[in-house]
Amino acid sequence: MAVATTLSEDKKEFFQILYKNAFFREKIILSSGQESDYYIDARRVTLSATGAYFSAKIILQLVKEDKFSAIGGPTLGADPLVGAIGVLSHQAGKPVNTFIIRKAPKPHGKQQQIEGPIIPEGSQVILIDDVATTGKAFVESIEVLKKYHIGVAKAICLVDREQGAQKALAKYKVPLVTIFKATEFLNSKS
């Protein structure tokens, strides 16, 4: 039988997993084009069974009081998260629909850009991603959803690099909820 844990305990354990397996101090060029002396490769964790579990469990705890039609986000960062959220929510008896937003519409078939169960017009969704820097992926996702008359209640990222994502989302009146901030990794002695 599983032992019940608090959000704080889950976050503490998840932080250690991310720090050990996904945090690197090295020079790198980010997708934003900026140079950084550290990198957080969250997919090294979110694509593991343990990382997928903690990611989904924490996100579901953060949205348990919210009203929304689905949870999803931009490919590739959201991909492992939505699968785990779907499974955990179903196991808990509170199934959540999930979706993924392609970088561009499919060139064939129905030429969809949003993959997953149909989200009705006028719905509110929760956007998720693994790491946010400038918020570009979130903003692009909001723009795609707007075309389908779908609103965004909030955005959640596992790690905020604290380089403008919150400000970018504020322009859309979308609050950014961060599970961890980059400074927590940079200041950690773990």
C-alpha positions in Angstrom: 0.0 0.0 0.0 1.3 3.4 -1.0 2.2 5.9 1.8 0.4 9.2 1.6 2.9 12.1 1.3 2.4 15.9 1.3 3.1 18.2 -1.5 6.1 19.5 0.4 7.6 16.0 0.8 7.0 15.2 -2.8 8.6 18.4 -4.0 11.7 17.8 -1.7 12.2 14.3 -3.1 11.5 15.4 -6.7 14.0 18.3 -6.3 16.8 15.8 -5.3 16.0 13.7 -8.4 16.1 16.7 -10.7 19.3 18.1 -9.1 21.1 14.7 -9.3 20.0 13.8 -12.8 19.1 16.9 -14.8 21.2 19.8 -13.5 24.5 20.5 -15.2 27.0 23.4 -14.7 28.3 23.9 -18.2 28.1 26.5 -21.0 25.2 25.9 -23.3 23.1 27.8 -25.8 19.4 27.7 -24.8 16.5 27.5 -27.2 16.0 31.2 -26.6 19.4 31.8 -28.1 20.8 33.0 -24.8 24.1 31.5 -23.5 24.0 30.0 -20.0 26.6 28.5 -17.7 24.1 25.9 -16.5 21.5 23.6 -18.0 18.5 21.8 -16.7 17.7 18.8 -18.9 14.4 17.9 -17.3 13.5 15.3 -19.9 16.3 13.1 -18.4 14.0 12.9 -15.4 10.4 13.3 -16.8 11.0 10.4 -19.2 11.9 8.1 -16.3 9.2 6.2 -14.4 10.0 8.0 -11.1 10.3 11.4 -12.7 7.1 11.1 -14.6 5.3 9.9 -11.5 6.5 12.9 -9.3 5.9 15.4 -12.1 2.3 14.3 -12.6 1.6 13.9 -8.9 2.8 17.4 -8.0 1.0 19.0 -11.0 -2.2 17.2 -10.1 -1.9 18.5 -6.5 -1.4 22.0 -7.8 -4.6 22.0 -9.9 -6.9 20.0 -7.7 -9.1 23.0 -6.8 -9.1 24.5 -10.4 -11.8 24.3 -12.9 -10.4 23.3 -16.4 -11.2 21.0 -19.3 -7.8 19.6 -20.0 -4.1 19.8 -19.2 -1.4 20.0 -21.9 1.3 21.9 -23.5 3.9 22.3 -26.1 5.7 19.3 -27.6 8.4 18.1 -26.5 8.5 19.4 -22.9 4.9 18.5 -22.1 4.8 15.1 -23.8 6.0 12.9 -20.9 4.1 15.0 -18.4 0.7 14.6 -20.1 1.0 10.8 -20.4 1.8 10.5 -16.7 -1.0 13.0 -15.7 -3.5 11.0 -17.7 -2.6 7.7 -16.0 -2.3 9.1 -12.4 -5.6 11.0 -12.7 -7.4 7.9 -14.0 -5.9 5.7 -11.2 -7.2 8.3 -8.7 -10.7 8.1 -10.1 -10.6 11.7 -11.4 -9.6 11.3 -15.1 -8.1 14.4 -16.7 -8.1 14.9 -20.5 -4.7 15.9 -21.8 -3.4 17.4 -25.1 -0.2 18.3 -26.9 0.4 21.3 -29.1 2.5 20.7 -32.2 5.0 23.3 -33.3 3.1 23.5 -36.6 -0.1 21.9 -37.9 0.2 18.4 -39.3 0.8 18.7 -43.1 -1.6 15.8 -43.8 -4.8 14.3 -42.4 -6.9 16.8 -40.5 -3.9 19.1 -40.2 -4.3 19.4 -36.5 -2.0 21.4 -34.3 -3.7 20.3 -31.0 -3.5 16.6 -30.4 -5.8 14.8 -28.0 -9.4 14.7 -27.0 -11.5 17.6 -28.5 -11.4 20.6 -26.2 -14.7 22.6 -26.6 -14.6 26.2 -27.6 -14.9 28.5 -24.5 -13.0 25.9 -22.3 -10.2 26.8 -19.9 -7.1 24.6 -19.9 -3.9 24.4 -17.8 -0.7 24.7 -19.8 2.4 22.8 -18.6 6.0 22.5 -19.7 9.2 21.2 -18.2 11.4 24.3 -18.2 10.5 27.9 -18.9 13.1 30.5 -19.8 11.5 33.4 -21.7 8.1 31.8 -21.9 8.2 31.6 -25.7 6.8 28.0 -25.9 4.0 29.0 -23.5 3.1 32.2 -25.5 3.1 30.2 -28.8 0.8 27.7 -27.1 -1.6 30.4 -25.9 -1.7 31.8 -29.4 -2.6 28.4 -30.9 -5.3 27.9 -28.3 -6.7 31.4 -28.9 -7.4 30.4 -32.5 -9.7 27.7 -31.2 -11.3 30.0 -28.6 -9.7 28.1 -25.7 -8.6 30.1 -22.7 -5.7 29.3 -20.4 -6.4 29.4 -16.6 -2.8 29.1 -15.6 0.6 27.8 -16.8 2.8 25.4 -14.7 6.4 24.6 -15.3 8.7 22.3 -13.4 11.5 24.8 -13.4 11.5 28.5 -14.1 14.9 29.8 -15.2 13.6 33.2 -14.1 14.5 34.9 -17.4 11.2 36.5 -18.4 8.6 33.7 -18.6 6.4 35.1 -15.8 6.4 38.6 -17.4 5.6 37.2 -20.9 2.6 35.3 -19.5 1.4 38.3 -17.5 0.8 40.1 -20.8 -1.8 37.4 -21.5 -3.1 37.5 -17.9 -2.0 33.9 -17.4 -0.3 33.3 -14.0 2.8 31.1 -14.1 3.1 28.6 -11.3 6.6 27.3 -10.8 7.4 24.1 -8.9 11.1 25.1 -8.7 13.1 28.2 -9.6 16.5 27.9 -11.2 18.0 29.8 -8.2 17.1 26.8 -6.0 19.4 24.6 -8.1 22.1 27.2 -8.3 22.1 27.8 -4.6 21.7 24.1 -3.5 24.5 22.3 -1.7 23.0 18.9 -2.5 
